[in-house]
């Protein structure tokens, strides 16, 4: 599990790795050290996914607001 620079990680890559981290934690059989490392990586990946989703939400909100602003200015 190579740690990549968060700035380079795309949403799908972060999501897929997060799914794998959760699967490994749920399967058990890891040492405490391994479990803690997996948990920490999972937290990092969740933050990456959250940033991508927040950015997408902001872009969507901006796109949806544009037609409303144009229509308000015409009245």
ABEGO torsion letter per residue (X at the ends): XBBBBAAABBAAAAAAAAAAAAAAAAAEGBBAAAAAAAAAAAAAAAAAAAAAAAAAAAAAAAAAAAAAAAAAAAX
